[in-house]
């Protein structure tokens, strides 16, 4: 049978300082990692797990602005399952963008419960989102 006493060896002030600094750095690192997480992407992909609805849309206009993050954009219109016409914009790479013209038909994928979360085939998306979608499927 083992008996434990209530006494334990005292830490030196240096040991206490190191433990305090390590704990503070660990908490700061956890908060920093949580701050970096793209919650909007996580939320979108969580909705996509339950399925997307495919419909067709029409390209309304095309635009190119080389000074922006996504220089090639198209604006398109689609009709959701409730019959509401909605518009959205999609960033594309140059090759895909050159394939479209105003009036062209495109495939649109939207989330039935959130029809404003929409994407088209070939749309530029963050690498993290593509990686997360592959994992979740």
C-alpha positions in Angstrom: 0.0 0.0 0.0 1.4 3.4 -0.9 0.9 6.5 1.2 1.2 9.9 -0.4 2.1 12.9 1.6 0.8 16.3 0.9 4.3 17.7 0.4 6.0 17.8 -2.9 9.2 19.3 -4.0 9.0 23.0 -4.5 9.8 24.4 -8.0 12.5 26.9 -8.3 11.6 30.4 -9.5 13.3 29.6 -12.8 11.2 26.5 -13.3 8.0 28.4 -12.5 8.9 31.1 -15.0 9.6 28.5 -17.7 6.3 26.8 -17.0 4.4 30.1 -17.1 6.1 31.2 -20.3 5.5 27.7 -22.0 1.8 27.8 -21.0 1.4 31.4 -22.2 3.0 30.5 -25.6 0.9 27.4 -26.0 -2.3 29.3 -25.4 -1.2 32.0 -27.8 -0.4 29.4 -30.4 -3.8 27.8 -30.1 -5.6 31.1 -30.4 -3.4 32.1 -33.4 -4.2 28.8 -35.2 -8.0 29.2 -34.5 -7.7 32.8 -35.8 -6.2 31.5 -39.1 -9.0 29.0 -39.8 -11.2 30.1 -42.6 -14.6 29.6 -41.0 -16.6 30.7 -44.0 -15.0 27.9 -46.1 -15.6 25.4 -43.3 -19.3 26.5 -43.1 -19.8 26.3 -46.9 -18.3 22.8 -47.1 -20.4 21.7 -44.1 -23.5 22.6 -46.1 -22.2 20.9 -49.2 -21.9 17.6 -47.4 -25.7 17.4 -47.5 -25.7 17.7 -51.2 -25.7 20.2 -54.0 -28.4 20.7 -56.6 -27.4 21.1 -60.2 -29.2 23.6 -62.5 -28.3 25.6 -65.5 -27.6 29.3 -65.7 -26.9 32.0 -68.2 -23.8 34.1 -68.5 -24.8 37.8 -68.2 -21.5 39.5 -68.5 -17.8 39.0 -68.4 -15.2 41.2 -66.9 -11.4 41.4 -66.7 -9.4 43.5 -64.3 -5.7 42.6 -64.0 -5.3 44.7 -60.9 -7.5 42.4 -58.7 -6.8 39.1 -57.0 -9.1 37.3 -59.5 -8.7 39.1 -62.8 -11.3 37.2 -64.9 -14.9 37.2 -63.6 -18.2 36.3 -65.0 -21.6 37.3 -63.7 -24.4 34.8 -64.3 -28.0 34.1 -63.4 -29.6 30.9 -62.3 -33.0 29.8 -60.9 -33.2 27.9 -57.6 -35.6 25.1 -56.7 -38.1 27.7 -55.4 -38.2 29.5 -58.8 -36.3 32.5 -57.6 -33.9 34.0 -60.1 -30.5 34.7 -58.5 -27.3 36.3 -59.7 -23.7 35.4 -58.7 -20.2 36.1 -59.8 -17.4 33.6 -60.4 -13.7 34.0 -60.7 -12.1 31.9 -63.5 -8.7 31.3 -65.0 -8.1 32.8 -68.4 -8.5 29.6 -70.4 -12.0 28.9 -68.9 -13.0 32.5 -69.0 -12.3 32.7 -72.8 -14.7 29.8 -73.4 -17.7 31.8 -72.2 -19.7 34.6 -73.9 -22.8 36.5 -72.6 -25.8 34.3 -73.3 -24.0 31.0 -72.9 -25.5 28.3 -70.8 -23.5 27.0 -67.8 -23.8 24.3 -65.1 -24.5 25.8 -61.7 -24.2 23.9 -58.4 -26.0 25.4 -55.4 -26.9 24.1 -51.9 -30.6 23.5 -51.7 -31.0 24.9 -48.2 -28.7 27.9 -48.9 -29.2 28.8 -52.6 -26.9 31.8 -52.3 -23.9 29.4 -51.8 -23.2 28.6 -55.4 -20.4 27.6 -57.7 -19.8 26.7 -61.3 -17.5 24.1 -62.9 -14.0 25.4 -63.1 -14.5 28.3 -60.7 -11.3 29.3 -58.9 -11.5 28.3 -55.2 -8.9 28.4 -52.4 -6.7 25.4 -52.2 -7.8 24.8 -48.6 -11.4 24.5 -49.8 -10.6 22.0 -52.6 -8.5 19.9 -50.1 -11.3 20.0 -47.5 -13.9 19.0 -50.1 -11.8 16.0 -51.2 -11.5 14.9 -47.5 -15.2 15.3 -46.8 -16.3 13.2 -49.8 
